[in-house]
Amino acid sequence: MNERQFQLDELSLHALESGQGRKNVIVALHGWLDNAATFNEIRKHFSDFHFIALDLMGHGMTQHRPASMPYYIWDNVSDLLLVLDQLGLDKVTLLGHSMGASIATLFAGAFPDRIERLCLIEGLAPLVYESSDLPSLMGDAILKRRRMKSKKLRPYSDKEAAISVRMQGRWPVNRQAAEWLVERGLKHMSQGYIWRSDPSLMLPSLLRMSEVQVSAFLQAVKAPVRLYLGNDGIHDESWQPRIAQISSVDVINFEGNHHLHLEPEAAKLIAEDIKSSIE
């Protein structure tokens, strides 16, 4: 794996890259508060592919957005377009996990001619707010954003403490996965270790799309979609209406939780399915 940087206007976006020059290209988009290392396990099975895993804005080694700029999921669509243009890719296969899957779907709806296929792991489209809740939610989000300016991060005494926390999160991961994510996601300061990710990512969004808007993007996706779900993941029956709006989609279920792509067996099976769909 090699480090790579993309210059997106005034900000630098980092990525992990392997197999440069290979014919088949996959660009991978991680989930919220993760980083490019989340694809280290599945990447093992793509040695004959050009595989590029991005650190999205505010995550991993990538720079943070300006303090005055909230994090909106659709801004990642613009970032991704700049990356694909710099790579010289007219069409590409996108692999997305969770939030990264939502970004991939938005991109495929906005730029259908740029997508060969979508491979989505435990994610499909952005979360929405009910229209009637928007005023109060926006007010709460603005006040929380103001309060965060006075908060300071609590550092970890060592990496082992951070690894332990990451292993025992809401969606647990194995030790190897936690080590990968921590190694890329942590930085050393005089007072200890803190996460590189922008604390502003923890804030509720000032604004979200509506379900009607999300539906428009799902219906605009023209590329074939493969949706991989863990039997202990985050999906439920509420996903069915969204899935039904995609013109070409196959849903594949595996043993695992929301981070099933970090489990060796599930990662291997997902990779084999992706490769068979390309061949």
C-alpha positions as CSV (number, residue, x, y, z in Angstrom):
1,M,0.0,0.0,0.0
2,N,1.3,3.4,-0.9
3,E,0.2,6.8,0.4
4,R,-1.3,9.2,-2.2
5,Q,-2.5,12.7,-2.0
6,F,-5.1,14.6,-4.1
7,Q,-5.2,18.4,-4.1
8,L,-8.8,19.5,-3.9
9,D,-8.7,23.3,-4.3
10,E,-7.1,24.5,-1.0
11,L,-7.3,21.2,0.8
12,S,-5.3,17.9,0.6
13,L,-7.1,14.5,0.6
14,H,-5.1,11.4,1.4
15,A,-5.5,7.9,0.2
16,L,-4.0,4.4,0.4
17,E,-3.3,2.9,-3.1
18,S,-2.1,-0.4,-4.4
19,G,-1.9,-2.0,-7.8
20,Q,-1.3,1.2,-9.8
21,G,-1.5,0.6,-13.5
22,R,-3.8,-2.4,-13.3
23,K,-6.8,-2.4,-15.7
24,N,-9.6,-2.8,-13.2
25,V,-10.0,0.1,-10.7
26,I,-11.9,0.3,-7.5
27,V,-12.3,3.5,-5.5
28,A,-13.3,2.8,-1.9
29,L,-15.2,5.1,0.5
30,H,-15.2,4.4,4.2
31,G,-17.8,5.0,6.9
32,W,-18.3,7.8,9.4
33,L,-15.3,8.3,11.8
34,D,-13.4,5.5,10.0
35,N,-10.6,5.9,7.5
36,A,-9.0,4.3,4.5
37,A,-7.6,1.5,6.7
38,T,-11.1,0.0,7.0
39,F,-10.5,-1.6,3.6
40,N,-7.2,-3.3,4.6
41,E,-8.8,-6.7,5.0
42,I,-10.8,-6.7,1.8
43,R,-7.9,-5.2,-0.2
44,K,-5.9,-8.4,0.3
45,H,-8.2,-10.1,-2.3
46,F,-7.7,-7.4,-4.9
47,S,-4.0,-7.8,-5.6
48,D,-4.8,-7.7,-9.4
49,F,-6.8,-4.5,-9.1
50,H,-5.9,-0.8,-8.9
51,F,-7.4,-0.2,-5.4
52,I,-7.7,3.3,-4.0
53,A,-9.1,3.8,-0.5
54,L,-9.8,7.5,0.4
55,D,-9.6,9.3,3.7
56,L,-12.7,11.4,3.3
57,M,-12.5,15.1,4.4
58,G,-12.0,15.4,8.2
59,H,-11.0,11.7,8.5
60,G,-7.7,9.9,8.8
61,M,-4.8,11.7,7.3
62,T,-6.9,14.1,5.2
63,Q,-7.2,17.7,6.2
64,H,-10.3,19.1,8.0
65,R,-12.8,21.4,6.3
66,P,-12.6,25.1,7.5
67,A,-14.0,25.7,11.0
68,S,-16.8,27.8,9.5
69,M,-17.9,25.0,7.1
70,P,-20.3,22.2,8.4
71,Y,-19.8,18.7,7.2
72,Y,-22.6,17.8,4.7
73,I,-22.5,14.4,3.0
74,W,-23.1,15.9,-0.4
75,D,-19.9,17.8,-0.3
76,N,-18.1,14.5,-0.5
77,V,-19.7,14.0,-4.0
78,S,-17.9,17.1,-5.2
79,D,-14.6,15.9,-3.6
80,L,-15.0,12.5,-5.3
81,L,-15.5,14.0,-8.7
82,L,-12.2,15.9,-8.3
83,V,-10.4,12.7,-7.3
84,L,-11.7,10.7,-10.3
85,D,-10.8,13.6,-12.6
86,Q,-7.3,13.6,-11.2
87,L,-7.0,9.9,-11.7
88,G,-8.2,10.3,-15.3
89,L,-11.1,7.8,-14.8
90,D,-14.1,8.2,-17.1
91,K,-15.9,5.4,-15.4
92,V,-15.2,3.5,-12.1
93,T,-16.4,0.9,-9.7
94,L,-17.2,2.4,-6.3
95,L,-17.0,0.4,-3.1
96,G,-18.6,2.1,-0.1
97,H,-19.2,1.2,3.5
98,S,-22.0,2.8,5.5
99,M,-21.6,6.6,5.0
100,G,-19.3,5.8,2.1
101,A,-22.1,3.8,0.5
102,S,-24.4,6.7,0.8
103,I,-21.9,9.0,-0.8
104,A,-21.4,6.4,-3.6
105,T,-25.2,6.3,-4.3
106,L,-25.4,10.1,-4.4
107,F,-22.5,10.3,-6.8
108,A,-24.0,7.6,-9.0
109,G,-27.3,9.5,-9.1
110,A,-25.6,12.8,-9.9
111,F,-23.1,11.4,-12.4
112,P,-24.6,8.1,-13.7
113,D,-22.3,8.0,-16.8
114,R,-19.2,7.9,-14.5
115,I,-20.1,4.7,-12.7
116,E,-19.5,1.1,-13.9
117,R,-21.1,-0.5,-10.7
118,L,-21.8,0.2,-7.1
119,C,-20.7,-2.2,-4.4
120,L,-22.3,-1.1,-1.1
121,I,-21.6,-2.6,2.3
122,E,-24.1,-1.9,5.1
123,G,-25.2,1.3,3.6
124,L,-27.5,2.6,0.8
125,A,-28.5,6.3,1.1
126,P,-28.3,9.2,3.5
127,L,-30.2,9.6,6.7
128,V,-33.1,12.0,6.5
129,Y,-34.9,14.4,8.8
130,E,-38.7,14.7,8.9
131,S,-39.6,18.1,7.5
132,S,-41.7,19.0,10.5
133,D,-38.6,18.4,12.8
134,L,-36.3,20.6,10.7
135,P,-36.7,23.9,12.6
136,S,-36.0,22.4,16.1
137,L,-33.2,20.1,14.9
138,M,-31.5,23.0,13.1
139,G,-31.7,25.1,16.2
140,D,-30.3,22.3,18.4
141,A,-27.5,21.7,15.9
142,I,-26.4,25.4,15.8
143,L,-26.3,25.6,19.6
144,K,-24.3,22.3,19.8
145,R,-21.8,23.6,17.2
146,R,-21.4,26.8,19.3
147,R,-20.8,24.8,22.5
148,M,-18.2,22.5,20.9
149,K,-15.8,25.4,20.3
150,S,-15.1,25.5,24.1
151,K,-14.6,21.7,24.4
152,K,-11.2,20.0,24.4
153,L,-10.5,16.5,23.4
154,R,-9.6,14.0,26.2
155,P,-6.4,12.2,25.1
156,Y,-5.6,8.5,25.5
157,S,-2.5,7.7,27.5
158,D,-1.3,5.2,24.9
159,K,-2.4,3.5,21.7
160,E,-3.5,0.4,23.6
161,A,-6.2,2.3,25.3
162,A,-7.5,3.6,22.0
163,I,-7.4,0.1,20.5
164,S,-9.4,-1.3,23.4
165,V,-12.1,1.5,22.9
166,R,-12.2,0.8,19.2
167,M,-12.7,-2.9,19.7
168,Q,-15.6,-2.4,22.0
169,G,-17.5,0.3,20.1
170,R,-21.2,0.1,19.2
171,W,-20.2,-2.2,16.3
172,P,-17.2,-4.2,17.6
173,V,-14.2,-5.0,15.4
174,N,-11.5,-7.6,15.9
175,R,-8.1,-6.5,17.3
176,Q,-6.3,-6.4,13.9
177,A,-9.0,-4.2,12.5
178,A,-8.8,-1.9,15.5
179,E,-5.1,-1.6,15.2
180,W,-5.3,-0.7,11.5
181,L,-7.9,2.0,12.2
182,V,-6.1,3.4,15.3
183,E,-2.7,3.5,13.6
184,R,-4.1,5.7,10.8
185,G,-6.6,7.6,12.9
186,L,-4.6,8.5,15.9
187,K,-1.9,11.2,16.4
188,H,0.5,11.8,19.2
189,M,0.4,15.1,21.2
190,S,2.4,16.2,24.2
191,Q,-0.6,15.3,26.5
192,G,-1.2,11.9,24.9
193,Y,-2.9,10.4,21.8
194,I,-6.0,12.0,20.2
195,W,-8.0,11.1,17.1
196,R,-7.0,12.9,13.9
197,S,-10.6,13.1,12.7
198,D,-12.3,16.5,13.0
199,P,-14.4,16.7,16.2
200,S,-17.0,18.6,14.2
201,L,-17.9,15.3,12.5
202,M,-19.6,14.4,15.8
203,L,-22.0,17.3,15.5
204,P,-25.6,16.7,14.2
205,S,-26.1,18.0,10.7
206,L,-27.7,21.4,10.4
207,L,-29.6,20.1,7.4
208,R,-30.4,16.7,5.8
209,M,-32.0,15.6,2.6
210,S,-35.7,14.7,2.6
211,E,-36.9,11.2,1.7
212,V,-38.3,12.5,-1.6
213,Q,-34.9,13.9,-2.5
214,V,-33.2,10.6,-1.6
215,S,-35.7,8.8,-3.8
216,A,-34.8,10.9,-6.7
217,F,-31.1,9.9,-6.4
218,L,-31.9,6.2,-6.0
219,Q,-34.1,6.3,-9.1
220,A,-31.3,8.1,-11.0
221,V,-28.8,5.3,-10.4
222,K,-28.2,3.4,-13.7
223,A,-25.3,1.2,-12.7
224,P,-25.8,-2.3,-11.3
225,V,-25.8,-2.3,-7.5
226,R,-24.6,-5.1,-5.2
227,L,-25.7,-4.5,-1.6
228,Y,-23.9,-6.5,1.1
229,L,-25.6,-6.8,4.4
230,G,-24.6,-8.3,7.7
231,N,-27.1,-10.4,9.6
232,D,-26.3,-8.3,12.7
233,G,-26.0,-5.1,10.8
234,I,-27.9,-1.8,10.8
235,H,-30.5,-2.6,8.1
236,D,-34.1,-3.3,8.8
237,E,-37.5,-3.5,7.0
238,S,-37.4,0.3,6.5
239,W,-34.7,-0.2,3.8
240,Q,-37.0,-2.2,1.5
241,P,-38.8,0.8,-0.1
242,R,-35.4,2.4,-0.9
243,I,-34.0,-0.8,-2.3
244,A,-37.1,-1.2,-4.5
245,Q,-36.4,2.1,-6.2
246,I,-33.0,1.0,-7.7
247,S,-33.4,-0.3,-11.2
248,S,-30.8,-3.0,-10.9
249,V,-29.8,-4.3,-7.4
250,D,-28.8,-7.6,-5.9
251,V,-28.9,-8.0,-2.1
252,I,-26.4,-10.4,-0.6
253,N,-26.5,-11.4,3.1
254,F,-23.5,-12.5,5.1
255,E,-22.7,-13.4,8.7
256,G,-21.4,-10.3,10.5
257,N,-22.2,-6.9,11.9
258,H,-22.0,-3.4,10.5
259,H,-18.3,-3.9,9.9
260,L,-18.5,-7.3,8.2
261,H,-15.9,-6.2,5.6
262,L,-13.3,-6.2,8.4
263,E,-14.0,-9.9,9.2
264,P,-11.7,-12.2,7.2
265,E,-14.3,-14.6,6.0
266,A,-16.9,-12.0,5.0
267,A,-14.3,-9.8,3.4
268,K,-13.1,-12.7,1.2
269,L,-16.7,-13.6,0.2
270,I,-17.5,-10.0,-0.7
271,A,-14.3,-9.6,-2.7
272,E,-15.0,-12.8,-4.6
273,D,-18.5,-11.7,-5.4
274,I,-17.3,-8.3,-6.6
275,K,-14.7,-9.8,-8.8
276,S,-17.1,-12.3,-10.3
277,S,-19.5,-9.5,-11.1
278,I,-16.7,-7.6,-12.9
279,E,-15.5,-10.6,-14.9
